């Protein structure tokens, strides 16, 4: 029991630490910026690969219209597969909190406990009980 209380106190004190929050937000912004840059560079590489594939198809005797159709079909299949994988992962992500509560029932009320601790620390008035 004492270890749980110490863990809750540690989480509450970490949440109350403003500099820790600023560091976390700064790191989150860096991750988002690097993700955007990586996506742009990946797009540029894909465009170059599609151009190379088009050039190779036309050099080996395929008509340019047919090469465009082949690459368009390939791009549509590739995009559809990425959308399917993304939706599958989003479905798993939505089920994440329920899975966490099933495997670790002690954590089901941890969010409420931490919120109450931070409210008490900041001396906010308690919400009325129904």
Beta strands, then each sheet from edge to edge (+ up, - down):
end
